[in-house]
Amino acid sequence: MSERIVDADLTPEEIAIEGALRPRQLSDFVGQARVKSQLGLVLEAARRRGGTADHVLLSGPPGLGKTTLAGIIATELNAPLRITSGPALQHAGDVAAILSSLQPGEVLFLDEIHRTSRPAEEMLYLAMEDFRVDVVVGKGPGATAIPLEIAPFTLVGATTRAGLLPSPLRDRFGFTAHLDFYDPADLEVIVLRSAQLLGVELDPAGAAEIAGRCRGTPRIANRLLRRVRDWAQVHGDGVVTLATAHAALDLYEVDALGLDRIDRAVLDVLVRRFGGGPVGLSTLAVAIGEEPETIETVAEPFLVRLGMIVRTPRGRVATATAWRHLGLTPEAPLQSTLDLEG
């Protein structure tokens, strides 16, 4: 069982870079003003009491800073941080092993908490409320539950699908926060800060261009910054300007709205091959050669947020905005379908 998780898509160098770019204190965290204010109050109250902070649940799409906030919570409380994930906790014994080894006041970050198994969840209930776990010894009628006291701790749970959490678990968190997509102005500040940490010479116009194409997500903004930096070092003088950002992002197939190859493939299939829809998810996935889960979790949320597709009982439908983005005029039958669905 591993208590440390990393993104399998990142190289060791990129993992180190990601860690270096994360802010360490709440005052350095850019954006999410409402969450920052509320969380700051929770942490300040815990410091003044001299005890552990309430358990914290962070929800929202990937890449918005849930892992970063977990590290900030530990730093602000001057406490060690333990990291694990829901898929790693499949048995009650896994939870008991981790909880029994926690130091007083330690912060336990549980990523993808919605993927924790039911037996492990049920053990968390008692641990979160009474700082105790019941270890079952033996089997059958002779089994005995031995109560085991554990050190007070703060659980920080992160999830991209809060609706999958059972109510008994969700209700045990003292503070729940939902992270929203970032405004371009905040993303521009994040890009400029990351460029300074990476030693990249970046002008404001180049930063604004990267911020406008990163889908409202800091993780994507930092990734695009590194790719634009690479282009500037290979094809330019190392300085990231507006022209440099344009050329690099065009090379990596990220358009002015932040749509990438998969996004455009979905729109192209919907509009050009199926006349705007409606098209079922499985049919759409086969047509573009991707898994249905990839479309549903990666491409679709962003396209829906841009108003380019709508989800109907009969399938996905491309809106007039999608047609215009592809340089086409919506067909009359499609427009009637959209009017009826709307």
N, C-alpha and C positions, 0 to 999 in steps of 0.2 A: 504493500500500500504506500503510495507516494503522498506526501503532504505539501509538495511544491508543484505547481502546474505552470506550464508556459504554453504559448501559442506555437503549435507544431509547424505553422507556415513561416515562422521567423528563423533566421539563422542566429547562431550564438552572438555574432557581432550586432545584429539588429536588436536582439533581446537586451544586450547591454546598453545600446543607444536608447531604446525605449525607456529603460530604467533611469538613465541619466536625464532624460527630458521630463520626467514626472516631477511636479512641484512637491516639496516636502512639507510645506506649511499651508494652512487654510488661507492665509493672506496672499499667498502666491498663486492660488487656484483661480484661473480666469473663467468668467462666465458662471451660469447657474446661481445668480445672485440670491434667489429665494432660498434655495437649498443651503447655500453657504451661511446665510443669516440664521436659519433654523438650526443647522448642525452646530454652528458656532456657539449658540446658546446652550445646547445640550452638553457640549464639551466643557464650556466654562463653568456650568453648574456642577458638573462632576469634579472638576478640579477644586472648586471651592469646598465641596463636601469632603474631598479627600478620599473618595470611593471610586468604584467602577462606573462607567457610563452605561446608560440603558442600551439594550441591544438595538442595532440599526439595520434596517432593510433598505437596500438601494436597488431600484428597478429602472429599466430603460433600455434602449437599443444598444448594441455593442459599440465600443469605442468612445463612449462619452465621459469616462473617468471614474467608473465604479471602483476599479482596482486602485486607482490613484487616491481616491477618497479613503479607502481602507487604510492605506499607508499613512495618510495624513492624520487619521483618527489615532493611530498608534503613536505617531510622533507627538501630536498635541497632548496626549495623555501620558507621554513619557513611558510608554509600555512596549514590551516586545510584541512582534507580530508573527503569528503562525498562519500559514496559507495552505488551504486544501480545497477540494472541489466536491460537488455533489456526486458525480459519478464514482469518486474514490470511496464514498461511504455507502457500501452496499449491505453491511451487516451491523447489527447493534454493537458487536465487539469492536468494530472500527472506530465508532464514536467514543466508546468507553476508553479505548486506548489513547486517543488524542486528548480527551477531556481530563483524564486522570494525570496527564503529564504537563498540564498547563500551570504556569506560574501565576501567583496572585496578581490580578489586574491585567493579565495578558489579553491581547486582542486576537480573536480567532476569525480569520476571513474565510468564509465559505462561498466560493464562486459557484455559479450554476446551481444554486440551492434547490431549485425546482426539480432537479434530477436526482435528489437524494432518495434512497429507497425508503419504503414505508417503515420497516423496523428501525432504521436509523433515525427517521423523523420522530418516531414516538419516544425514543430515548432522549432526543433533544428537548422535548417538552418539559420533562422534569428537570433537566440540567439548566435550562434557561430560567425557570421560575425559582427553584429551590437550591440550585447548585449542588445537585445530587444525582447520582445514577444508580440504578438497581442492577447489579450483576447477577444473572441467573446461573446457579451452579447445579449441575445434574440435569436429568431429563425425566419426563413423565411425572407420575404422582410424587416422586421423591425430589423433584426440583425445588430448590430454595433460592429466594431472592435476597441477596446481601446488599444492603444500602452502602454506597460508597460516597463519602463527602468529597467534593472537588473544590478547588480554589475559585473564588469569584472571578468572572471573566466577562468580557464584552464580545458578543457575537455580531459580526458584520456579515450579513448575507447579501449576495448580489444575484440578480436574476434579470433575464431579458423577457421572461414570460411570467409576470406576477400572477396572472389568472390561474396558473397551474398549481400555486401554493395552496395547501389545505388551510381552511380558516383557523383551526387551532394553532398552527405554526405561525401564520401571519399575525394573529392577534397577540402573540407573545413578544413581538418587537415593540419597544417603547417609542421608536421614531422610525417613520417610513418616509422615504423621499423618492420622487420620480424625476429622473434626469431627462431634460428635453434637448432637442437638437439646438446647436449653437447658432447665434447670429453671426453674419459675416464680420462685423466689427470685432467681436470677441475672438473669432478665429484668426483674424489678422494679427491681433496682439499675440496669440499663441504661436503663430508662425514666426513672427519677428523674434520672440523670446527663444524659440527652438533654434532659429538660425544663429542667434548670438551664442548659444551653448555649443552648437556644432562648429562654430567658427566660419560660418557661411556669410559672405557679403551679399546682403539682400536689400534692394531698394523698396520703398513703400508700394510702388506700382506692381512689382513682382509679387510682393506679399499679398496684396489685394487680389491678384489673379489666382493665386493658389487657394486663398481663403474662399473664393467664389466657386471653386470647382471641387470642393472636398465633401460635399453632401452633408454639411452641417456637423461633421464629425472630426474631433481633434486628432484621433488616431490616423485617419485618412489624410488629414492635413500634414501631419509629420511625415507620413510615408511619401506623399507627393513632393514635399520639400526635399527629401533625400534623393528622389529620382531627378528632380530639376537640378539639384546640386551636381549630380553625376553628369548630366548633359552639359552644364556650364563648364565643368572641368575638362570634359573631353572635346567639346566643340567650340568652346568660347574661352574667355579669360578668367573663368571662375566666379564672375559676378553674376548674380541672378537679377536680371532686369525683366521688364514686361515682355520684351521680345523673346528673351530666353525662356521664360515660363510658357509662353505661347507655343514655342517650338517643341519644348520637352513634353508638354502635356498632350500636344497633338501626336507626338511619336508614341506615347503610351495610351492613345485612344481615349482620352478623357476630354469630353467636349465642354463647351462654355457653361452648361448647366450642371456639369458633374456626372453626366451619363457615361458609363463605360461600355465595353463591348457587349456584355450580357444584357444590359439595359436596352441598348439599341437593337440587339437581336430580338428581344421580346417585342419591342414596338414594331420592328420590321415584319416579323411573322404575323402579328396581329393585324397590321394594316395591309401589307402587300399580299400576303398569302391567304388570309381569311377575311379580307374585306372589313376589318375593324372588329370582328367578333359578333356574338360571344363565342369564346373558346374555353374549353375545360383545361384545368391545370395540367393534367397528365398529357393531354394532346399538345399543349404548348411546350412542355418539357421535351417531349420526343422531337418536336419540330426544330428546336434549337440545339438539341444534343446535350441538355443539362438535366440534372436531377430535379424533380419537383420541389424538394426541400430548398434547393439553391434559389430557385425562382421565388418561392414563397417567403424566404427569410432574407435574401440579399437584394434582389432586384425589385420585387413588388412593393415593399413598404415605401421605397424612395419614389417610385413612379406614381403610386397613389398620392403621396404627399405633394408631388408636383402637379397633380390633377391630370395625369396623362392616361391613366387607366382606372377603371372602376370595377369592383367585384360585384357581380350580380348572381342571382340564383342559377342562372344558365351558364355562367362562366365569366371570363375576363373580357372587357370591352374597352377598346381604345377610344379616348375622347377626341374632340376636335383639336384640343391642344396638341395631342400626339401627332395627328395628321399634319398640322401646320409645322411642327418641329421637323418632320420629315420632308417638308416642302410640298405637301399634297393637300388637296381640297377634300373635306369629308363628303362621302357619298350620301345621297338623300336617304336611302333606307337605314344607313347607320345613324344619321341624325334623328330619325324617327325613333329608333331603338333607344338612343340616349335620352330622348325626351320622355319616353314611356318609363324607362328605368329611373330617371331623375324625379 
